[in-house]
Amino acid sequence: MRVLVTGGAGFIGGNLVHILLKAGHEAGVIDDLSTGSMANLHPAAWSRVLDICDPALSAAVAEFAPEAVVHLAAQVDVTASVADPAFDHRVNVEGTRAVAAAARDAGARLMLAASSAAVYGPDAEVPTPESAAKAPFNPYGEHKLIGEAVLAETFAGEGRDFASLRFSNVYGPRQSALGEGGVVAIFARRMVQGDTPVIYGDGGQTRDFIYVADVCSAIVTAMGFGGSLAREGADGHAYNISTGARIDVESLAGLLGRATGYEGPVCHEAQRPGDVRDSALDPAKAFDVLGWKAAVELGAGLQQTARWFARQAS
């Protein structure tokens, strides 16, 4: 299958492209390299360095002529979305609109788009099913939810399939430790360098961490699904991609400290705006419909992640 991955030089996208090519698919990448890296870009992939909001996007997608599009390019920093909601809207709403239109016009039969646990908000039941009320707590969650609607508006009635994949907290090799995006990556980088990791808040906040290889396996499983991904109902095209389990950030730091060999202290600073207290997603629908479930236990995933960060530091 010819698969175009936006954000294919990023964390999840870089891992996905390697997996796609190894499995015999043809892979194309569009990435503006604002957060992605050439080090993540597989040399065998067709690629264009391009902003997804650039008017040249449609021609680039048509040039590659994908059968499927996996849209991973995004602004993923919750704190940044609070500081600059207009930019977050540009990337996560208008960017999704542009990619969906380009995919449709190029004849792609399937589009998968990354969404987020942030669409549910702070008061959702935990673990949270897809049908739970949507009450985003920050611009990032608001714009991811609008992006889901944009995908449905663009593809519904077109005779093409689509799905929004609501990821919980993804971690693993190739994740950037810059900015505020991935707590595992930030902790791992600091720990392998012997620097003190920082927890924002009291450390009791909980998250559902999923290893990047499991996320990629969910994407590949959805791509190969023989039925319709876009089902009836408001959340018919949405699937939680998660473990359903949660761990508090203080305990996470302890596990990662053991994985990296870090024996120093952990310090605390004030909670950041836009953060929710507890978050975990119920992955039952993905299992019931797709037969997919996460396979990598947290401790094993953290060991793999720690080894990767140690290699980068050496």
N, C-alpha and C positions, 0 to 999 in steps of 0.2 A: 504494500500500500504506500502511496505517496502522502507523506504526513508533513504538514507545515507546523512548526512550533514557534509561536511568538515568545520572545523572552528565552530563546533556546541557548543563549550564552549565560544564562543566569543559573541559580542554584537548582531548582527543580528541573528547569528546561535542559540544562547541561547534562544532568543525570539521565533524563528521559531520552534525549537524542542518542546518547551512547547505547542505551538499551534497545532503542528502535533499530539502529544500524546493525547491532549485533544479531538481532532477530531477523534480519534480511529485508527490512523496510527501507524505502527511500526517504530521507529526511531533509527538510529544508528549515532554515532558521532565519527569522527576522528579529533583530535586537539592536537597540540604539547604543548599547554598551554603557548606559548611564549608571547602571548597577551591575550589569553582567560583565564578564571578563573574557578576553580572547583565550585565556588558559582553559576555559570551560567549553570552548567551541570545538566540536569534533572536526578534524580536517577533511573528513569524507562527506560532510554535510554541505549542501548548497546553502549559501548564506548571503544576506544583504544587511549592511549596517544602516538602519532606518528607524526613525521614530514612527510609532504606529499611528500618530495623528498627522503625519506628513501626507500631503495630497498624492505623493508618489506611491503610497502603499498599495492602492488598487492594482496598478500596473505590475508591481513586484509580485503580488500574490498571483495574478493572472499568468505571469511568466513561469512561475513554478508549477501552476495548475494542480493544486493538491486535491486528493480525494477526501482528506480529512484535515481539519485545522484544530490544533490544541492551543488555546489562547492562555498563555501564562504571563505575558508581559503586564506589569502592574506597578503601581505605587503601593508598597506593602507596609509602610511604617505608620502605625496608628498615631504616634505623637506628631509626625510630620503632617498627617491629615488634619489634625487639630490646629496646627500652626498655619497651614496653607490649604484650606479646604477647596479653593478654586483650582489649584494644581491637581489635587487628588481627584476632583471631578473630571478635569480634562483627561487624565490618564485612564481612570477606572470606569468612567461612563462614556465619554466621547471616544476614547481609544477603543473600548469594546464595541461601540457602534460602528466605528470605521472598520475594524477587523471583521465583524459579522457581515457587513455589507460587501466587503471585498471577497470574503469566502463564498458568499452566496453568488456574487457576480462571476466568480471564477469557476463555478460549477461544483464546489465541494459538496459532498453528500452528507457530511457529518461535521459538526463543530462541538468541541468540548471546551468549556471556559472555567477557569479557576474562580471559585467564590470563597467564602470564608465563614467561620464560626461567628464572626462579628455581626452577621445579619440578625442574630437572635436577640442580643441585648443582655443586660445584667440580671434580669429577673426570670429568665427561662428555667424550666425544670432541667435538672442535670442527672443523667445525660440527656441531651436535647434531641428530639426527633425532628424531621424535616417539617412536620405540620405545626410545630410550635409557633406561637405568636412572634411576629417580627417587630422588634423595638430596638434598632441599632442605637448604641450608646455614643457613637462618635462618627465623624464624617466618613471615615474609611468603611465602616459597616453600612452606612446609608448608601454610599456610592456602589458598593459591591451588590447590594440588593437591587438598586436601580439597574446595574449592569445585567443582572439576571433577567429583568424585565425587557431590557433592550435586546438581549439574545432571543428571547421568545418572540418578541414583536417582529424581529427580522426574519426568523426562520419558520415561524408557524405558518402553515398553509402553503409552504414552498415545496412540499414533498421531500424534505430533507430532515435528517434527525439532528437532535441537539441535546445537550445536558449541561447543567451547572453543577460543578463538583465543589461542595463546601468542605474545604480542608480544615482540619484542626491544626494544632501547632506542629509544623513540619520541621524536622531537623535532620542533619546528616552531613556527609562529605560534600564539599563545594559550597557550603553556605557561607555567606560573607559575615564577618564579625564586625563590620563597620556599621555605624548608625545604631538604630534601636530595634532592628527587625527580628533577630533570632536569638533568644536568650541562651540556648544551648551553645550556639556558635560564639557568642560574646564571652560566656563563661569559659568555654574550652580554650579559646585563644589566650585569655588572660591567665588561666591556670597553667598552660604549658609554658608560658613565658615567666611564670613565677610572680605574676601580678595579682593583686587582690580583686576578686570579683565583687560586683555591687548588686545587691538586691534592692529593687525599688518597692518600698512598703515593708510589711512585717515578715514576708516570706511565707505566710499562710495561704496566699492566693494559689488556686489550683488550675492546672491546665491538662489537656489531653494531648500528649506528644506522640507524633507518628513519624516513623523513619521514612526517609525520602524514597527508598526502594519500594516500600509498600504503596506510597502514593503513585509512583510510576507504574506499579503492577495494576493498580486500580484504573489508571488511564488506559493502559494496554487492554485490560479486560473490557472496559467500556467500548473501546474501538472495535473489538472483535465480537461484541454482543450481537446475536442474530435477530433479536426482536427490536421493538421501538423503545428507545431511552426516554423520549418525551411522552409522558403519560398524561392521562386526564387529571384535572385538578390544578389548583394554584401552585403546588409544589411538585407537580408530576415530573418535571424535568430536573429536579434538584436531588442530589445524593450526598449525604454526609460521608466523607472519606476520613476515617478516624479509627481509634482503637476502642472508644467508649469508656476507657479507664482514665483516671486522673491522678496526678501527684502534685503535692505542694512544692513551690519553688525552692524552699529551704532544703527539702529532702532531695530534690533534683540536684542542687549544688553539691550535696554530700555524695551522691552516686557518681557525679562527674568528677569530683575531687578524687575518689578512689580510682576511677578509670584513668585519670591523667597522672596520678601520683602526687597531686597537690595536697600539702598538709598545712597550708597557711590559713589565715582568717577569712571570713566573709563579712563584708560591711553592708550596712543598710542606709538607704537614703529615702527621701520622701516619695510616696507613691506618685506615679506620673498621671497627668490628666488623660482621660479616655480609656483607662484600663478597667476591665471588669474583674470582679472578685473570683468567681468560679466559672470554669468553662470546660465542658466535655460534650462530645456529640455522640448520639446513638447511631451506630453504623448498620443497624438491622436491615434497612431497606436495601443497601448495597449488597448485602449477603442474600437477601430474599430474591432480589431481581437479577443480580449479576453473578451471584455465587462467589463474590469477593469478600475477603476479610483480611485484616492486617496479620502478618506472620512474624514480624520481628519484635521480640521482647525488648523492653526499654533498656535493660542493662546491656544486652548484646549490641543494640544500636548505639548506645553511648560509648561502648568500647571501640566500635568501628570509627565513630566520629572522633574520639580522642586520638586514635592512631593517625587519622588523616591530618588533624591539626598539628600533631607532633612532627609529622613529616614536613609540613609547611614551615615549621619553625626551625628545622635543622639546616 
